[in-house]
């Protein structure tokens, strides 16, 4: 952790740089695996499962018996928690449905827009260092609400060829039954091209390590849409002297335990808070199951004190994935925030609430992409089709506008498409 007090502009820019851990050049690896999967389908998938995950897969698709077994294995308390979270996530995403609004833009000319679910979507659910069954809910629920006709879920198995039971339970709960034991680059390739077992899709969603991220970026280059650019997870906590240091430390650590390249930042107008939070972090660190990962991430952590009137500008310049506000002037800060993935307001709204059960989506833009990208929502799973309809009177009145504009652009056929109709209307009325 590094403490920075009243930094100058250049020092602040340097402090807010995302961790730049060594990134491997994955281009050749990604291209080679994609080509192999395209040519050899399921056999290539099995080969890479054995190579990378040390598992020999007899079948790629999860069976109904495996799902039933998973449901029996899971504790009642966890099932209840997943169901409660699913209800909240459903309620929030259902509220995002847009009614069709018909607008008469000109007498006799009506226009409207309709949201239609993307026919085929693929969900990638990490299952390596942590089985992210919560992401099944975050992606699967809006996909179902949107009316996507085919939802394909890929997630890696363990060394025994088994998928974590909570992932299977969550998928079954929300009605996803096309589940495949495939992870890594090969999973994205399979959903891009399709194999004998795994259907191809039109858009791929989900977080992943640098291999999965590189694969998604390559898939986008060859015509498959992706949810958003992704990078290591991050949180910025903005607090003042009234904030609870133990709460802040817990929030910072909850992000740090994601991985060595996660970024955690405390931003405050109270210099004394820096030492208090640092002490709490050290105290709480020993309680973590993933202490080693958190310690690596904390090497890049920044505890920064600036003037109160600088806070909003720093927030917007950094554009955090997760932003937690714990000040006496939260309302003022909220009004000024333009760049953030998701905002958590007040001492009793930890990021964990949104990660699991408040109802908002936890798939969010990282690495500063909150400046121009939204997090996953119902809109992510639909495309919007526009419609228009003109009556004879509408075309008669508006047609000459189109004729004039088309003629000025020297697009004669465009003009004729209107002129011929106007003549027919005129002749009919005569």
HELIX and SHEET records of a PDB file:
HELIX    1   1 UNK A    9  UNK A   15  1                                   7    
HELIX    2   2 UNK A   27  UNK A   53  1                                  27    
HELIX    3   3 UNK A   64  UNK A   73  1                                  10    
HELIX    4   4 UNK A   76  UNK A   94  1                                  19    
HELIX    5   5 UNK A  133  UNK A  146  1                                  14    
HELIX    6   6 UNK A  165  UNK A  173  1                                   9    
HELIX    7   7 UNK A  184  UNK A  193  1                                  10    
HELIX    8   8 UNK A  210  UNK A  221  1                                  12    
HELIX    9   9 UNK A  245  UNK A  256  1                                  12    
HELIX   10  10 UNK A  271  UNK A  285  1                                  15    
HELIX   11  11 UNK A  291  UNK A  298  1                                   8    
HELIX   12  12 UNK A  308  UNK A  310  5                                   3    
HELIX   13  13 UNK A  311  UNK A  318  1                                   8    
HELIX   14  14 UNK A  330  UNK A  336  1                                   7    
HELIX   15  15 UNK A  351  UNK A  356  1                                   6    
HELIX   16  16 UNK A  369  UNK A  371  5                                   3    
HELIX   17  17 UNK A  378  UNK A  381  5                                   4    
HELIX   18  18 UNK A  392  UNK A  408  1                                  17    
HELIX   19  19 UNK A  412  UNK A  429  1                                  18    
SHEET    1   A 6 UNK A   2  UNK A   5  0                                        
SHEET    2   A 6 UNK A 302  UNK A 305  1                                        
SHEET    3   A 6 UNK A 263  UNK A 268  1                                        
SHEET    4   A 6 UNK A 234  UNK A 239  1                                        
SHEET    5   A 6 UNK A 322  UNK A 326  1                                        
SHEET    6   A 6 UNK A 342  UNK A 345  1                                        
SHEET    1   B 3 UNK A 103  UNK A 106  0                                        
SHEET    2   B 3 UNK A 109  UNK A 117 -1                                        
SHEET    3   B 3 UNK A 382  UNK A 390 -1                                        
SHEET    1   C 5 UNK A 178  UNK A 180  0                                        
SHEET    2   C 5 UNK A 150  UNK A 154  1                                        
SHEET    3   C 5 UNK A 120  UNK A 124  1                                        
SHEET    4   C 5 UNK A 203  UNK A 205  1                                        
SHEET    5   C 5 UNK A 225  UNK A 226  1                                        
END                                                                             
